[in-house]
Amino acid sequence: QVQLVESGGGLVQAGGSLRLSCAASGSIFSSIVMGWYRQAPGKQRELVARITSGGITDTDSVKGRFTISRDNAKNTVYLQMDRLKPADTAVYYCNAFIATPLTRVEVWGQGTLVTVSS
């Protein structure tokens, strides 16, 4: 069984910064894809950024402000969020495609709330 544990959400003023972390634990052979999605009130969940061995994909609204990185040895992905805007307010979910010794699984974290005040 694989689990994702997120940390780092909270309340911040517009223009401020937060750093989210997501650690995968369990029977892990490798983390194929790790990334972050977010869901604002009344809106659909959307991709924020994801990282694979082939590169990074991020949504246009966060380009130049958010930076995704990962530590493969720790099976951990980070999201550094700078110059935050009220529009970034959402629940942020960690997502990963994990290779276990037997199969591949998609796993979601429990979500962490980011609130940006104006």
Secondary structure, 3 states (H helix, E strand, C coil): CEEEEEECCEEEECCCCEEEEEEEEECCCEEEEEEEEEECCCCCCEEEEEEECCEEEECHHHCCCEEEEEEHHHCEEEEEECCCCHHHCEEEEEEEEEECCCCEEEEECCCEEEEEEC
